[in-house]
C-alpha cells in the first residue's frame, strides 16, 4: 500500500481545512450553499477531499483483507 492511514488522515484534515476556507470566502460573498457547486475552486477542493476519503476506505479494506488472510494462514498452520 502506498500510503499509510495516518498520512491519509493528515491529508484529509488539510483538504477539509482548505475546503472550509473556500466556503468561508463564498459565505462572505453571500453565495448560498446550493450555489457553491457552480464555483470551480469549491468543486476542485470538494473533489480532492472526497478522493482522500475514498482512499482511506480503500486502505481500510486492504487492511481488513490482509488481517483475514493472516487469520486463515494461522488457522491452516494450526491444523
Z-matrix of the N, CA and C atoms (Angstrom, degrees):
N
C 1 1.444
C 2 1.517 1 108.01
N 3 1.312 2 116.91 1 135.22
C 4 1.442 3 121.63 2 -174.61
C 5 1.518 4 114.45 3 -67.86
N 6 1.300 5 118.13 4 -46.54
C 7 1.452 6 121.32 5 -177.00
C 8 1.519 7 109.78 6 -124.76
N 9 1.328 8 115.47 7 145.56
C 10 1.453 9 117.51 8 177.88
C 11 1.529 10 109.93 9 -85.84
N 12 1.318 11 115.53 10 171.23
C 13 1.455 12 120.35 11 -173.43
C 14 1.523 13 111.54 12 -67.06
N 15 1.339 14 117.74 13 -33.92
C 16 1.469 15 120.10 14 179.17
C 17 1.524 16 111.08 15 -62.15
N 18 1.311 17 116.47 16 -42.29
C 19 1.460 18 120.68 17 178.67
C 20 1.522 19 110.84 18 -64.49
N 21 1.324 20 116.58 19 -41.90
C 22 1.461 21 120.15 20 179.20
C 23 1.526 22 111.01 21 -66.00
N 24 1.333 23 117.49 22 -38.49
C 25 1.460 24 120.44 23 177.60
C 26 1.530 25 110.63 24 -63.56
N 27 1.330 26 116.86 25 -39.10
C 28 1.467 27 120.84 26 177.31
C 29 1.524 28 110.31 27 -64.87
N 30 1.332 29 116.78 28 -42.29
C 31 1.464 30 120.54 29 177.93
C 32 1.523 31 110.86 30 -63.52
N 33 1.329 32 116.79 31 -36.97
C 34 1.463 33 120.25 32 178.41
C 35 1.523 34 110.64 33 -65.65
N 36 1.316 35 117.22 34 -41.11
C 37 1.459 36 120.61 35 178.79
C 38 1.530 37 110.75 36 -62.65
N 39 1.322 38 116.68 37 -41.53
C 40 1.467 39 120.98 38 179.12
C 41 1.524 40 110.49 39 -65.69
N 42 1.327 41 116.84 40 -44.94
C 43 1.465 42 120.67 41 -179.38
C 44 1.528 43 111.11 42 -64.40
N 45 1.323 44 116.98 43 -39.32
C 46 1.461 45 120.74 44 178.77
C 47 1.520 46 110.52 45 -66.24
N 48 1.321 47 116.30 46 -38.93
C 49 1.463 48 121.12 47 178.75
C 50 1.523 49 110.90 48 -64.54
N 51 1.324 50 116.93 49 -43.68
C 52 1.465 51 120.44 50 178.89
C 53 1.525 52 110.95 51 -63.95
N 54 1.337 53 116.22 52 -41.16
C 55 1.463 54 119.88 53 179.28
C 56 1.526 55 110.22 54 -65.11
N 57 1.320 56 117.22 55 -40.70
C 58 1.466 57 120.45 56 178.73
C 59 1.531 58 110.68 57 -63.14
N 60 1.316 59 116.78 58 -37.09
C 61 1.462 60 120.26 59 176.66
C 62 1.514 61 111.64 60 -63.06
N 63 1.315 62 116.45 61 -42.71
C 64 1.468 63 120.16 62 179.11
C 65 1.522 64 110.83 63 -67.33
N 66 1.326 65 117.05 64 -38.00
C 67 1.463 66 120.84 65 178.14
C 68 1.522 67 109.27 66 -62.76
N 69 1.327 68 117.08 67 -39.96
C 70 1.458 69 120.76 68 178.47
C 71 1.526 70 110.61 69 -63.00
N 72 1.330 71 116.84 70 -42.73
C 73 1.467 72 120.61 71 177.40
C 74 1.525 73 110.75 72 -60.87
N 75 1.326 74 116.26 73 -42.88
C 76 1.460 75 119.65 74 -179.47
C 77 1.523 76 111.08 75 -68.81
N 78 1.332 77 116.86 76 -35.31
C 79 1.463 78 119.67 77 176.87
C 80 1.525 79 111.28 78 -64.32
N 81 1.339 80 116.55 79 -37.57
C 82 1.460 81 120.47 80 177.27
C 83 1.518 82 111.69 81 -64.71
N 84 1.331 83 116.44 82 -27.73
C 85 1.465 84 121.39 83 178.06
C 86 1.524 85 111.65 84 -90.66
N 87 1.336 86 117.12 85 7.68
C 88 1.462 87 124.18 86 179.12
C 89 1.527 88 112.93 87 61.50
N 90 1.325 89 116.35 88 37.77
C 91 1.461 90 121.30 89 175.63
C 92 1.530 91 107.08 90 -88.67
N 93 1.308 92 116.84 91 126.21
C 94 1.460 93 120.22 92 -178.35
C 95 1.525 94 110.53 93 -73.22
N 96 1.325 95 115.23 94 162.76
C 97 1.470 96 120.80 95 -179.16
C 98 1.523 97 110.95 96 -61.85
N 99 1.315 98 117.43 97 -34.13
C 100 1.463 99 120.90 98 179.86
C 101 1.528 100 111.81 99 -69.68
N 102 1.329 101 116.74 100 -29.04
C 103 1.462 102 120.65 101 -176.80
C 104 1.524 103 113.46 102 -92.49
N 105 1.331 104 117.58 103 -2.86
C 106 1.468 105 119.77 104 178.52
C 107 1.515 106 111.34 105 -62.40
N 108 1.328 107 116.90 106 -31.29
C 109 1.462 108 120.04 107 -177.49
C 110 1.524 109 112.14 108 -65.02
N 111 1.317 110 117.89 109 -14.02
C 112 1.461 111 120.94 110 177.65
C 113 1.531 112 111.83 111 -83.59
N 114 1.334 113 117.05 112 -11.70
C 115 1.459 114 121.57 113 -179.57
C 116 1.530 115 109.06 114 -87.59
N 117 1.324 116 116.33 115 122.33
C 118 1.465 117 119.92 116 -174.71
C 119 1.526 118 112.53 117 -66.89
N 120 1.319 119 117.93 118 -36.66
C 121 1.459 120 119.83 119 178.71
C 122 1.522 121 111.13 120 -66.34
N 123 1.325 122 117.34 121 -40.84
C 124 1.465 123 121.03 122 178.27
C 125 1.530 124 109.56 123 -62.93
N 126 1.327 125 117.06 124 -43.00
C 127 1.467 126 120.41 125 179.86
C 128 1.518 127 111.03 126 -61.49
N 129 1.335 128 117.15 127 -42.56
C 130 1.459 129 120.93 128 -179.29
C 131 1.526 130 110.57 129 -65.44
N 132 1.326 131 117.52 130 -43.72
C 133 1.463 132 120.94 131 -179.99
C 134 1.528 133 111.02 132 -66.63
N 135 1.324 134 116.62 133 -38.85
C 136 1.465 135 120.21 134 178.48
C 137 1.525 136 110.43 135 -66.79
N 138 1.316 137 117.01 136 -39.24
C 139 1.463 138 120.88 137 178.54
C 140 1.527 139 110.83 138 -65.31
N 141 1.326 140 117.17 139 -39.81
C 142 1.458 141 120.64 140 177.66
C 143 1.528 142 110.80 141 -62.51
N 144 1.327 143 115.95 142 -43.08
C 145 1.457 144 120.70 143 179.39
C 146 1.526 145 110.80 144 -63.54
N 147 1.331 146 116.67 145 -44.38
C 148 1.463 147 119.96 146 179.44
C 149 1.521 148 111.67 147 -66.18
N 150 1.341 149 117.45 148 -34.29
C 151 1.465 150 120.75 149 178.17
C 152 1.527 151 110.58 150 -64.27
N 153 1.320 152 117.14 151 -40.91
C 154 1.463 153 120.04 152 178.57
C 155 1.528 154 110.02 153 -66.64
N 156 1.323 155 117.20 154 -39.50
C 157 1.469 156 120.53 155 177.31
C 158 1.522 157 110.27 156 -60.65
N 159 1.321 158 116.84 157 -42.57
C 160 1.465 159 120.61 158 178.20
C 161 1.519 160 111.79 159 -65.10
N 162 1.326 161 116.85 160 -37.05
C 163 1.467 162 120.50 161 178.23
C 164 1.523 163 110.96 162 -67.15
N 165 1.325 164 116.75 163 -36.57
C 166 1.468 165 120.29 164 177.84
C 167 1.520 166 109.96 165 -64.63
N 168 1.323 167 116.74 166 -44.88
C 169 1.468 168 118.89 167 179.99
C 170 1.525 169 110.89 168 -65.71
N 171 1.321 170 117.86 169 -35.08
C 172 1.461 171 120.45 170 177.04
C 173 1.527 172 110.48 171 -67.49
N 174 1.321 173 117.06 172 -39.82
C 175 1.467 174 120.44 173 178.24
C 176 1.523 175 110.80 174 -64.22
N 177 1.335 176 116.43 175 -39.51
C 178 1.465 177 120.03 176 177.50
C 179 1.524 178 110.91 177 -64.24
N 180 1.327 179 116.86 178 -38.48
C 181 1.461 180 120.57 179 178.46
C 182 1.529 181 110.65 180 -64.76
N 183 1.318 182 117.10 181 -40.25
C 184 1.458 183 120.73 182 178.71
C 185 1.527 184 110.21 183 -64.95
N 186 1.325 185 116.77 184 -43.41
C 187 1.461 186 120.34 185 178.87
C 188 1.524 187 111.24 186 -62.48
N 189 1.325 188 116.78 187 -40.68
C 190 1.459 189 120.33 188 178.07
C 191 1.527 190 110.55 189 -65.02
N 192 1.317 191 116.84 190 -41.03
C 193 1.460 192 120.90 191 178.98
C 194 1.523 193 110.71 192 -64.20
N 195 1.323 194 116.71 193 -42.88
C 196 1.460 195 120.86 194 179.33
C 197 1.532 196 111.06 195 -64.49
N 198 1.322 197 117.24 196 -39.48
C 199 1.463 198 120.91 197 178.96
C 200 1.528 199 110.61 198 -65.66
N 201 1.320 200 116.96 199 -41.44
C 202 1.465 201 121.27 200 178.24
C 203 1.525 202 110.58 201 -63.98
N 204 1.315 203 116.15 202 -41.21
C 205 1.464 204 120.59 203 178.98
C 206 1.530 205 110.77 204 -63.80
N 207 1.317 206 116.63 205 -41.27
C 208 1.463 207 120.78 206 179.10
C 209 1.531 208 110.45 207 -64.96
N 210 1.334 209 117.23 208 -38.46
C 211 1.467 210 120.46 209 177.57
C 212 1.519 211 110.91 210 -64.31
N 213 1.329 212 116.94 211 -42.53
C 214 1.456 213 119.96 212 179.92
C 215 1.529 214 111.16 213 -65.11
N 216 1.329 215 116.36 214 -39.72
C 217 1.467 216 120.13 215 178.14
C 218 1.524 217 110.54 216 -65.17
N 219 1.323 218 117.37 217 -40.32
C 220 1.458 219 120.73 218 179.13
C 221 1.524 220 111.20 219 -66.55
N 222 1.334 221 116.21 220 -39.40
C 223 1.458 222 120.60 221 178.97
C 224 1.534 223 110.31 222 -67.39
N 225 1.326 224 116.82 223 -38.57
C 226 1.457 225 120.58 224 -179.73
C 227 1.526 226 111.23 225 -69.12
N 228 1.301 227 117.44 226 -37.09
C 229 1.460 228 120.16 227 -179.28
C 230 1.532 229 111.63 228 -76.66
N 231 1.340 230 116.88 229 -21.67
C 232 1.468 231 120.81 230 178.40
C 233 1.525 232 111.67 231 -74.92
N 234 1.303 233 117.15 232 -21.34
C 235 1.477 234 120.63 233 -177.68
C 236 1.471 235 111.86 234 -75.82
